[in-house]
Each structure stands twice: as C-alpha cells, then as structure tokens.
C-alpha cells in the first residue's frame, strides 16, 4: 500500500494533509460454518489492507474519494442522505451506526485505497468499515471499545449494504495481532490469541484463488443452517442444555438417527466435528506443531466437500493438487461453491507447489488461478 500516494492525492483534492488510518483484510485458518452453530472461528488479520487519509472538515458533509475506482462522492450524515455508490454506503453506514450508539459525528474529507483482492474472500468490505470506525472513534474521542467497533462494521453490512454477515470479518480486522490468530467464541464473544508465525517454523501461508463462484438455485447457506437447527431441536429433546451444535456431543447426534433426515444428520456431523478440529488445531498451534494443524485443515476440507457439500470441482481439484504436491494443509476458505483454498506449505515445497498448481489448473479448466501469499499482521490502527 502506497501511503505516500494516498497522502499526496489527499493534499491535491483537499489542499491540506490528513491523518492516516488502516485496517486489514483477513484469513480464517480453520472453523468454517461454525459461527451460526455457536462454535469457534480462528481468523487472522493479513498484510493486505484498506488505508485512508482523513481530516475533519467542520461541516456536516462527508467528501470521499475512492482512489482505486477514481470516483468521488459527497453526502450528509442524516438517514435520508444515503449515497448511491456501494463503496460510499460503507462509509455512510459506519457514520450512521456510530450515531445510533450515541457517538457525535461530524463531516470529514477522505481519500482511501486498498490492496485487499476483491472477491477473493479476504473481506475488503470489513477492512473498509473497520478503517473508518477506528478512525472516527479515535479522531472524535468517542470512547468505543474494539468489540463495539466490530459490531458497527457488522451493522453497516446488515442495515446499509443488505448482507446479513456474522461478526468474524470485522472482528478479525479490528482485533488482529501480528504473529497471532485469534480464536473467537461465537457463542460468548470471548477471544484468545494463539501464536502463529509460519515462517519461523519453515512454512508459508498462501491462498490460491480459483477465480470461480457458482451461484446455486435457492439458498444453500440457509438450507444448511436450517439442517443444523433441526438437529439441535431433536438433540435438545434428550439434552435440554443444548443451545447450539457446539454444545452437542457426537453420541448425542447418534441418538437422534431416524428422527432427523440423513441430510440433516451429515450437516450436523460436520459442524460437531469442525468444533473438535478447531480446538485440536489450537492445541497444536500452542505446541508449534504445524503438521497437525495441516492435517486438521485437510480434514475440514473433506468435511466441507463430502458432508456439508459446499465445495465444487475447481476447489476440490486445487485441494487434491495441494495434497499431491506435499502441501502440509489445504482447505476451501469461506462459505463455499468457489473462491479460494488456504494452504500451509513448507518453504522448501512452496515454489514447486505454486508452479504446479498454476500449470495444472490452467490445463484442466482453462483459467489462470491467482496466488496470494499472506502474512499475519496487526489489526486496525493509526499510521500517522
């Protein structure tokens, strides 16, 4: 990210300097489709971010420029002032959600740019929201804690963009810490940092983008969520303390065979096993055992592909290629039906893996996959 360029453009547009804030995109090492099951996720902030120059302008208007799109927009701070460009709605939504929580907002001038790849599952939108939530909280001395900043970003998605997302993306962007993943308990909101420095152990972390996204008829996300809810309801008849599948034991799921459909059973089986895999991976991280972490990642992919059925031919091919290349761990990352695989690769196999996966994927599908090496980095912060 060229911070100097952002500063120069801000001065060119607004005839003075601005303060610089940044927030990162994120990866999720393991723990997929666990949030609505009351389980855990294990994200980390990455070295790809949205960065903005900002200066309060003493008015009730926001003047914003999206540098990468070469677009500008001006809007007010009242509910009726919703701007038209989607990127501006993120900034506007943050301002409105701050106001709803009692924060005094004011107008400002801003220019932003980013290097979080769009459409690759690294949450550029959460990075954008977190940049402005963090910046305004700091510049206006609003006193919101980090969790509130994450919730402001999530509410922006819900109320101004129309995406009913969970909290993980914004949480990771705000709470990120270099050299660590953060385990978020989606049931209680508690979080714990786990050391994760692959390069110190002779590994690299890289995303391989399939550059495909399959749109399926109906809502596969909602259907899977409903399956899990039906399984919980059946288990609760015997074990009333079960609120989410995260609370259920494997043998309790076995007790309801015949009372739920086969489809509901395999969806619930995946969710229960994924909670166990994530906790196993956390213990392995504490021990510096990357090989076990990698096996758990492969296990997650099998679960997502076979039991949860959210993978696709292209992603399964990338995962199988990773396995054949001796990659330590690989799985689909995100909601499914396309997107990226996340790969933990020993440094001595990295170059060979990248060359092989590029060649084989192009040969099989006629598409160039994209490669995104990532480093775990700090969360939202002021640069200067």
C-alpha positions as CSV (number, residue, x, y, z in Angstrom):
1,X,0.0,0.0,0.0
2,X,1.5,3.3,-1.1
3,X,0.7,5.6,1.9
4,X,2.7,8.4,0.3
5,X,0.5,8.3,-2.8
6,X,-2.7,8.4,-0.6
7,X,-1.3,11.4,1.2
8,X,-0.4,13.2,-2.0
9,X,-3.8,12.6,-3.5
10,X,-5.5,13.9,-0.3
11,X,-3.5,17.1,-0.4
12,X,-4.2,17.5,-4.1
13,X,-8.0,17.1,-3.6
14,X,-8.4,18.9,-0.3
15,X,-5.4,21.3,-0.1
16,X,-4.1,20.1,3.3
17,X,-2.8,17.0,5.0
18,X,-4.9,14.2,6.6
19,X,-4.3,11.7,9.3
20,X,-3.7,8.1,8.0
21,X,-5.5,5.0,9.3
22,X,-5.5,1.5,8.0
23,X,-7.4,-1.8,8.6
24,X,-6.5,-5.2,7.2
25,X,-8.4,-8.0,5.4
26,X,-8.4,-11.4,7.0
27,X,-8.0,-15.1,6.5
28,X,-9.6,-17.9,8.6
29,X,-7.3,-20.8,9.2
30,X,-10.0,-23.3,10.3
31,X,-13.6,-23.1,11.6
32,X,-16.0,-22.8,8.7
33,X,-19.8,-22.6,9.0
34,X,-19.3,-22.7,12.8
35,X,-20.4,-19.2,13.7
36,X,-24.2,-19.8,13.5
37,X,-23.6,-23.1,15.3
38,X,-22.3,-21.3,18.3
39,X,-18.8,-22.6,17.7
40,X,-15.3,-21.1,17.2
41,X,-13.5,-19.4,14.3
42,X,-9.7,-18.9,14.0
43,X,-9.1,-15.8,11.8
44,X,-6.1,-13.6,11.5
45,X,-5.5,-10.1,10.0
46,X,-3.3,-10.1,6.9
47,X,-0.8,-7.8,5.3
48,X,-3.3,-6.5,2.8
49,X,-5.5,-3.6,3.8
50,X,-7.6,-0.5,3.2
51,X,-5.8,2.7,4.0
52,X,-7.4,6.2,4.3
53,X,-6.3,9.8,4.7
54,X,-8.9,11.6,6.8
55,X,-9.4,15.2,8.1
56,X,-12.4,16.6,9.9
57,X,-13.8,19.5,7.9
58,X,-16.0,21.3,10.4
59,X,-19.2,20.7,8.4
60,X,-22.0,18.2,8.4
61,X,-20.9,16.8,5.0
62,X,-18.6,14.0,4.0
63,X,-16.5,14.3,0.9
64,X,-14.9,11.0,-0.1
65,X,-12.8,9.7,-2.9
66,X,-12.2,6.0,-3.8
67,X,-8.8,6.3,-5.3
68,X,-8.7,2.8,-6.9
69,X,-12.1,3.5,-8.6
70,X,-11.3,7.1,-9.5
71,X,-14.7,8.0,-8.1
72,X,-15.8,10.8,-5.6
73,X,-19.0,11.2,-3.6
74,X,-20.4,13.8,-1.2
75,X,-23.1,13.1,1.3
76,X,-24.7,14.3,4.5
77,X,-24.9,12.4,7.9
78,X,-28.7,12.0,8.2
79,X,-30.6,8.8,7.4
80,X,-32.1,10.4,4.4
81,X,-28.6,11.2,2.9
82,X,-27.8,7.6,1.8
83,X,-25.3,7.9,-1.1
84,X,-25.7,5.8,-4.3
85,X,-22.2,4.2,-4.8
86,X,-21.9,1.0,-2.9
87,X,-18.4,1.9,-1.6
88,X,-19.8,5.1,-0.2
89,X,-22.6,3.3,1.6
90,X,-20.0,1.5,3.7
91,X,-18.6,4.8,5.0
92,X,-22.1,6.3,5.4
93,X,-23.3,3.2,7.3
94,X,-20.4,3.5,9.7
95,X,-21.3,7.1,10.4
96,X,-24.9,6.2,11.0
97,X,-24.2,3.3,13.2
98,X,-21.9,5.4,15.3
99,X,-24.7,8.0,15.7
100,X,-27.1,5.2,16.7
101,X,-24.8,4.4,19.6
102,X,-24.7,7.9,20.8
103,X,-21.5,9.0,19.1
104,X,-21.3,12.5,17.9
105,X,-20.4,12.5,14.2
106,X,-19.2,15.3,12.1
107,X,-18.2,15.9,8.5
108,X,-14.8,14.9,7.1
109,X,-12.8,14.7,3.9
110,X,-11.2,11.4,3.0
111,X,-9.3,9.5,0.3
112,X,-8.8,5.8,0.5
113,X,-7.2,3.0,-1.4
114,X,-6.6,-0.7,-0.8
115,X,-4.7,-3.9,-1.8
116,X,-7.2,-6.4,-0.4
117,X,-8.1,-8.5,-3.5
118,X,-11.8,-8.1,-4.4
119,X,-13.9,-11.3,-4.5
120,X,-11.2,-13.5,-3.0
121,X,-12.8,-14.0,0.4
122,X,-10.4,-11.7,2.3
123,X,-13.1,-9.3,3.4
124,X,-12.2,-6.0,1.8
125,X,-15.6,-4.6,2.9
126,X,-14.8,-5.4,6.6
127,X,-11.5,-3.7,6.2
128,X,-13.1,-0.6,4.8
129,X,-15.7,-0.4,7.6
130,X,-13.1,-1.0,10.3
131,X,-10.8,1.7,8.9
132,X,-13.5,4.3,9.2
133,X,-14.9,3.0,12.5
134,X,-11.5,3.0,14.1
135,X,-10.5,6.4,12.6
136,X,-13.7,8.3,13.7
137,X,-13.6,6.7,17.1
138,X,-10.0,8.0,17.5
139,X,-10.4,11.4,15.9
140,X,-13.6,12.2,17.7
141,X,-12.6,10.6,21.0
142,X,-15.8,8.6,21.1
143,X,-14.6,6.0,23.5
144,X,-16.0,2.9,21.8
145,X,-14.2,-0.4,22.7
146,X,-12.9,-2.7,20.0
147,X,-15.9,-5.1,20.0
148,X,-18.2,-2.1,19.5
149,X,-16.2,-1.0,16.5
150,X,-16.5,-4.6,15.1
151,X,-20.3,-4.5,15.7
152,X,-20.5,-1.1,14.0
153,X,-19.0,-2.7,10.9
154,X,-21.3,-5.7,11.1
155,X,-24.4,-3.5,11.5
156,X,-23.3,-1.4,8.5
157,X,-23.4,-4.6,6.4
158,X,-26.8,-5.6,7.7
159,X,-28.5,-2.2,7.5
160,X,-26.9,-0.3,4.7
161,X,-25.5,-3.0,2.3
162,X,-28.0,-5.8,2.9
163,X,-25.5,-8.5,3.8
164,X,-26.5,-10.5,6.9
165,X,-22.9,-11.4,7.8
166,X,-21.6,-12.8,11.0
167,X,-19.1,-10.9,13.2
168,X,-15.9,-12.7,12.2
169,X,-14.7,-10.5,9.4
170,X,-14.9,-7.2,11.3
171,X,-13.7,-8.8,14.5
172,X,-10.5,-10.0,12.8
173,X,-9.9,-6.7,11.1
174,X,-10.2,-4.8,14.4
175,X,-8.6,-7.3,16.8
176,X,-5.8,-8.6,14.5
177,X,-2.4,-9.1,16.0
178,X,0.9,-9.8,14.1
179,X,2.1,-13.3,14.6
180,X,-1.1,-14.5,16.1
181,X,-4.5,-15.9,15.2
182,X,-7.5,-15.0,17.4
183,X,-9.9,-17.7,18.4
184,X,-13.4,-16.2,18.7
185,X,-16.1,-18.0,20.6
186,X,-19.1,-17.2,18.6
187,X,-21.4,-18.2,21.5
188,X,-19.9,-16.0,24.2
189,X,-17.9,-13.4,22.3
190,X,-14.7,-14.3,24.3
191,X,-11.5,-14.4,22.4
192,X,-8.0,-15.9,22.9
193,X,-4.8,-15.2,20.9
194,X,-2.8,-18.1,19.6
195,X,0.8,-17.8,18.3
196,X,1.0,-18.3,14.5
197,X,4.3,-17.5,12.7
198,X,4.6,-20.0,9.9
199,X,7.9,-18.6,8.6
200,X,9.5,-19.1,12.0
201,X,8.7,-22.8,11.6
202,X,9.8,-23.0,8.0
203,X,6.3,-22.6,6.4
204,X,4.4,-20.1,4.2
205,X,0.7,-19.3,4.1
206,X,-0.8,-18.8,0.6
207,X,-4.2,-18.5,-0.9
208,X,-5.0,-20.0,-4.3
209,X,-8.0,-18.2,-5.9
210,X,-10.0,-20.5,-8.2
211,X,-11.5,-17.3,-9.9
212,X,-14.9,-19.1,-10.0
213,X,-18.0,-18.6,-8.0
214,X,-21.0,-20.9,-8.5
215,X,-24.4,-19.4,-7.9
216,X,-26.8,-22.3,-7.0
217,X,-30.5,-22.2,-7.2
218,X,-32.2,-21.3,-3.9
219,X,-30.2,-20.6,-0.8
220,X,-27.7,-23.3,0.1
221,X,-26.5,-21.3,3.0
222,X,-29.9,-21.1,4.6
223,X,-30.7,-24.7,3.9
224,X,-27.6,-25.9,5.8
225,X,-28.3,-23.6,8.6
226,X,-31.8,-24.9,8.9
227,X,-30.5,-28.5,8.9
228,X,-28.3,-27.7,11.8
229,X,-31.2,-26.0,13.7
230,X,-33.4,-29.1,13.2
231,X,-30.6,-31.3,14.5
232,X,-30.3,-29.1,17.6
233,X,-34.1,-29.3,18.2
234,X,-34.0,-33.1,18.0
235,X,-31.0,-33.4,20.3
236,X,-32.5,-30.9,22.8
237,X,-35.4,-33.3,23.4
238,X,-32.9,-35.6,25.2
239,X,-30.4,-32.9,26.3
240,X,-32.2,-29.6,27.1
241,X,-29.0,-27.8,27.8
242,X,-28.0,-27.9,24.1
243,X,-28.4,-24.4,22.6
244,X,-26.2,-24.9,19.5
245,X,-24.5,-27.8,17.8
246,X,-21.3,-26.6,19.5
247,X,-22.9,-27.8,22.8
248,X,-23.7,-31.3,21.5
249,X,-21.6,-34.5,21.8
250,X,-21.2,-36.9,18.8
251,X,-23.0,-39.6,20.6
252,X,-26.0,-37.3,21.3
253,X,-26.3,-36.8,17.5
254,X,-26.3,-40.6,17.1
255,X,-29.3,-40.8,19.5
256,X,-31.5,-38.9,17.0
257,X,-30.7,-41.0,13.9
258,X,-34.1,-41.9,12.4
259,X,-35.7,-38.7,13.9
260,X,-33.9,-36.4,11.5
261,X,-33.2,-36.8,7.8
262,X,-29.9,-38.2,6.5
263,X,-29.1,-34.7,5.1
264,X,-29.7,-33.0,8.5
265,X,-27.5,-35.7,10.1
266,X,-24.5,-35.2,7.9
267,X,-24.7,-31.5,8.1
268,X,-24.8,-31.7,11.9
269,X,-22.0,-34.3,12.0
270,X,-19.7,-31.9,10.1
271,X,-20.5,-29.0,12.4
272,X,-19.8,-31.0,15.6
273,X,-16.5,-32.4,14.1
274,X,-15.4,-29.0,13.0
275,X,-15.6,-27.6,16.5
276,X,-13.4,-30.5,17.6
277,X,-10.9,-30.0,14.8
278,X,-10.5,-26.3,15.6
279,X,-9.8,-27.0,19.2
280,X,-7.3,-29.6,18.2
281,X,-5.7,-27.2,15.9
282,X,-5.4,-24.6,18.7
283,X,-3.6,-27.1,20.9
284,X,-1.2,-27.9,18.0
285,X,-0.5,-24.2,17.5
286,X,0.4,-23.8,21.1
287,X,2.9,-26.7,20.7
288,X,4.3,-25.3,17.4
289,X,3.0,-28.5,15.6
290,X,2.3,-27.3,12.1
291,X,1.9,-30.8,10.8
292,X,-1.1,-31.5,13.0
293,X,-2.6,-28.1,12.1
294,X,-2.2,-29.1,8.4
295,X,-3.9,-32.4,8.9
296,X,-6.9,-30.7,10.6
297,X,-7.1,-28.3,7.6
298,X,-7.3,-31.3,5.2
299,X,-9.9,-32.8,7.5
300,X,-12.0,-29.6,7.3
301,X,-11.9,-29.7,3.5
302,X,-13.1,-33.3,3.4
303,X,-15.9,-32.3,5.8
304,X,-16.9,-29.3,3.8
305,X,-16.8,-31.2,0.5
306,X,-18.4,-34.6,1.5
307,X,-20.7,-33.8,4.5
308,X,-21.5,-30.1,4.1
309,X,-21.3,-30.2,0.3
310,X,-20.2,-26.6,-0.2
311,X,-17.2,-27.3,-2.4
312,X,-17.0,-27.6,-6.1
313,X,-15.0,-29.3,-8.8
314,X,-12.5,-26.5,-9.2
315,X,-11.8,-26.2,-5.4
316,X,-11.6,-29.9,-4.9
317,X,-9.0,-30.0,-7.7
318,X,-6.9,-27.3,-6.0
319,X,-7.1,-29.2,-2.8
320,X,-6.1,-32.5,-4.4
321,X,-3.3,-30.9,-6.2
322,X,-2.0,-29.4,-2.9
323,X,-2.1,-32.9,-1.4
324,X,-0.2,-34.4,-4.3
325,X,2.4,-31.6,-4.0
326,X,3.1,-32.5,-0.4
327,X,1.4,-29.3,1.0
328,X,1.1,-29.5,4.8
329,X,-2.5,-28.3,4.9
330,X,-5.1,-27.1,2.5
331,X,-8.9,-26.4,2.5
332,X,-11.6,-24.3,1.0
333,X,-11.9,-21.0,2.8
334,X,-15.2,-19.2,3.1
335,X,-18.8,-20.0,2.6
336,X,-18.2,-22.3,-0.4
337,X,-19.0,-23.0,-4.0
338,X,-15.9,-21.4,-5.3
339,X,-13.4,-18.8,-4.0
340,X,-10.0,-19.7,-2.5
341,X,-8.2,-22.5,-0.9
342,X,-5.9,-21.6,2.0
343,X,-2.7,-23.5,2.1
344,X,0.0,-24.1,4.7
345,X,3.2,-25.0,2.7
346,X,6.7,-25.9,3.8
347,X,9.1,-23.3,2.4
348,X,11.1,-26.0,0.5
349,X,8.0,-27.1,-1.4
350,X,6.5,-23.6,-2.0
351,X,7.9,-22.7,-5.4
352,X,7.2,-26.2,-6.8
353,X,3.6,-26.1,-5.5
354,X,2.9,-22.7,-7.0
355,X,4.3,-23.7,-10.4
356,X,2.5,-27.0,-10.4
357,X,-0.9,-25.6,-9.3
358,X,-0.8,-22.8,-11.9
359,X,0.0,-25.3,-14.7
360,X,-2.4,-28.0,-13.8
361,X,-5.3,-25.6,-13.1
362,X,-4.9,-23.8,-16.4
363,X,-4.7,-27.1,-18.2
364,X,-7.8,-28.6,-16.5
365,X,-10.1,-25.6,-16.5
366,X,-8.7,-23.0,-18.9
367,X,-8.5,-20.5,-16.2
368,X,-5.5,-18.8,-14.6
369,X,-5.7,-19.2,-10.8
370,X,-4.4,-16.3,-8.7
371,X,-1.8,-16.6,-6.0
372,X,-1.9,-14.5,-2.8
373,X,0.9,-15.1,-0.2
374,X,-0.2,-13.7,3.1
375,X,1.5,-12.7,6.4
376,X,-0.4,-12.4,9.6
377,X,-0.4,-8.8,10.7
378,X,-1.8,-6.2,13.1
379,X,-5.4,-5.0,13.0
380,X,-6.9,-1.5,12.7
381,X,-4.6,1.3,13.7
382,X,-3.3,4.8,13.0
383,X,-0.3,5.0,10.8
384,X,0.5,8.7,11.3
